[in-house]
Amino acid sequence: MLFDINPKEYKKDLYNREYELNEIFDALKLNERLIVIYGIRRVGKSSILRVALKEAKLPHAIVDVKGLYFEHGSIAREMLYRSIVGFFLKNMSFFEKIGFKVKDFLSRIKGIHITEIGVEVEPTLATRMSFTEFLSKIDDWCGKHKKRFVLAFDEAQYLRFGGGVKYDGIIAWSVDNLPNITIIVTGSEVGLLRDFLKVDNPKAPLFGRYRREILVKRFSREQSIDFLKKGFSELKTSIKNSELEDTVNTFDGIVGWLTYYGYYRAVRKLSHGKAINNLFEEGSKLVLSELEKIITPSRKRYTVILKAVAQGISTWSDIKAYTVIKTGPISDKRFSNLLKNLVKYGYLTKENNKYKIPDPVVKHACLTLKQQ
């Protein structure tokens, strides 16, 4: 259903993303080797990715890089091996249907053992096999069986925490050397994803490589209203037009929050007011859990900057003046770096030399931040 709060898996549950899906299908049909999907948080990138790969009926693996980083603090090769193998096992029936024999493929990799209860990955695999070797084995198998494999890194900007492993170099090597593999990277922290890929840096591995870039935008006002109407119709729930208008005014085309609102109203049967309040309350908890990991290195100042912008203070000089009053003196360079970081992480945007918070739930969450 449209109001399923989990990432979508099937096209029928995905609203109005034909352009983005067709761009991915076209790139895969042409055997393009690198696809980059951008967009702010909660506009549906993960759903588009999952639906596209299911619809394309290609063998693939999706790695939740952000989840791995938040759990382990770095992205070691062993974690990627386990994540990819785990994805294979979780989607075994799908792969069997499309002719990708997972167990046959995995049995060819030393350090991975097929057992009665599943697949075991030896802890020493990462020390015995480089990630390029691992990818080469996938490419070789696909070449022999005339298959194309897609490896997707969701929130790929966190690959920069690879320790000694330079994943941008590995991606560049794959693009150059593995004709049967397409790499897809997604990122909601657009500035950081660009910093990681360094596609405009002549000294960086990915410089000059062709890539298909796809920007996932928030819904327009008309699309947001139509999305809500169709979702409520699907669940046979009647909603006043004034409530639809208020919801769209509040959540500004961010499909993730519109989906939560629809879920609260049509599935949990909450009133309009309670659904809005619940969304802000629960959404803020989610935002703050993500945000805390970002602002920890300079929590006091990040908190004050975000509060300032959430309250409507928008220019560099005014935000700095507010920050100095609350936290004490700070150099222009240091203050500018903090602002730039928040823009790179996607928590702030800068337009016409004014800063704002693009997500209404993030704005609400920032107003509740407490200084330490």
Number of C-alpha atoms within 10 A of each C-alpha: 16 19 27 16 15 11 17 20 18 16 18 10 16 20 19 13 16 12 11 19 20 12 16 25 16 13 17 22 11 9 14 19 25 24 21 21 25 23 19 21 21 17 21 21 26 22 19 25 24 20 21 22 22 16 14 14 15 19 23 22 20 21 22 18 24 20 14 18 17 13 10 11 13 18 24 18 19 19 18 18 18 18 18 19 18 19 15 23 16 11 14 15 13 16 18 13 10 12 13 23 15 17 16 11 13 18 13 13 16 12 16 18 15 13 8 5 6 10 18 14 18 13 13 10 17 18 9 11 15 14 17 16 12 14 17 18 17 21 22 16 19 19 16 9 11 10 18 22 23 19 18 25 22 23 24 26 25 24 24 19 17 16 12 9 16 14 22 21 14 16 21 20 14 21 21 12 14 18 18 23 27 24 20 23 24 25 26 24 24 21 18 21 24 16 15 20 24 16 18 13 12 10 9 15 19 23 14 12 13 13 17 15 16 18 13 18 17 19 20 13 14 10 16 23 20 16 23 22 17 16 23 21 13 13 15 10 15 11 16 8 11 9 12 19 13 13 23 22 13 16 19 19 23 24 23 20 25 27 20 22 27 28 23 20 22 22 15 11 13 16 13 19 12 14 21 20 13 16 19 22 14 14 19 22 15 14 17 17 11 12 20 13 11 15 16 12 10 10 17 17 22 23 22 24 24 25 24 21 22 22 15 13 19 18 16 15 11 13 21 22 15 17 23 17 10 14 12 10 12 14 10 11 8 10 19 13 12 16 21 16 18 20 20 19 21 21 22 23 18 15 9 6 9 13 20 21 23 17 22 17 23 22 23 19 23 25 18 13 16 11 13 7
